[in-house]
Amino acid sequence: MREEIYQIGANAKEASIQLATVATDKKNAALALIANLIEDKADLIKTENAKDLAAGKGKGLTSALMDRLTLNDQRIKGMADGLRELVALTDPTGEVISMHRRPNGLEIGKMRVPLGVVGIIYEARPNVTVDAAGLCLKSGNAVILRGGSEAIFSNLCLAGLLQEGLLASGLPQNAIQVISTTDREAVQIMLKMDNYIDIIVPRGGHGLIRTVVENSTIPVVKHDKGVCHTYVHADAEMKMALEIAFNAKVQRPGVCNAMETLLVNSKIAPEFLPQIAKRYAESGVELRGCSKTCALINDAKAATEDDWYEEYLELVLAIRVVDSLDEAIAHIAKYGSHHSDAIITSDYNASRRFLHEVDSAAVYVNASTRFTDGAEFGLGAEIGISTQKLHARGPMGLEDLTSAKFIIMGNGQIRE
């Protein structure tokens, strides 16, 4: 297995060198062809995905994981459309992002270049196979994909279509590779291949992220977890607050940008909480609240300290009543994961303070945190959502898959 995976790394490195100089129109043609292949082979994809779903049900996977694992017609079309959106985006490779002239006549600037080989380690989301491969292809990077065992049939099927598209387009087939073994040792091998892989992006649960961070000799861009908050300020417009708080939790609870904690100002709580609790109850949401919340919502369970740190990824919500904007910001700073947090308010000064003082990758005013997504941000797709600060933060798109090199133009200058 070690020899096989190292060969994948060597092949990816070679492919990355070739891909780095491929013209944009050729990459775009390949993306368009792959998008068509995915739609044409939708029945095959669903057949392979059904094998994963059956196995997942047998293993007792949570409803959130089963949702992430599912590929239906809408999601298959979404993957194809995502690739087409990438075609329409500007290719960042080769872009000169700054240039200035020194007193000695040297012109010094920076040019965007691909990172090289990107390693993606992910769980239960076969759409990541296509999103990540498309982003890497457009940005001139080779990619090595190691999905979880729960999505092995789906991932192998999609990888075969991706490679078929590369081959038909005259691009190096090894620019997109999937590690086919489900043996966990494969991850440990991959994390030590710093001579072949330039960056690792893990996508999955907290345990996977910790394993990658603690064992990798390769730089890691991590998305730890999504403990996302919505704070309903004292002067929030009631109908807007109800709609956003409901959407952020219920629309798709098993994803990282879903709200996990609702903070409500004590001045609006007596009116707001009974109304939103009624809507949550109709959708089967379990509520866990502070003492003030439980006094206003009869069915709420008492929250523990651990609840404020929890990424539920299901229809469970923690609710806390706070007395001020300061208290809300302090709660987010203590318990949040620097992912996505929102304020609902009609107070301009409160919204500005929230934007400036909440230290998260995405900070919202009067909108649902569910929008933290590469496609929704106009990036085409995302390689992941980074909750750290180097070298990317938030949904990672094409530009985040490039580095920069200095370019220097002279006319005979020598250093004295």
Secondary structure by P-SEA (a helix, b strand, c coil): caaaaaaaaaaaaaaaaaaccccaaaaaaaaaaaaaaaaaaaaaaaaaaaaaaaaaaaacccaaaaaaacccaaaaaaaaaaaaaaaaccccccccccccccccccccbbbbbbccbbbbbbcccaaaaaaaaaaaaaabbbbbbbbcccaaaaaaaaaaaaaaaaaaacccccccccccccccaaaaaaaaccccccbbbbbccaaaaaaaaaccccccccccccbbbbbbcccccaaaaaaaaaaaccccccccccccbbbbbcccccccaaaaaaaaaaabbbbbbcaaaaaacccccccccccccccccccbbbbbbbccaaaaaaaaaacccccbbbbbcccaaaaaaaaccccccccccccccccccccccccccccccccccccccccccccccbbbbbbbbbcccccc
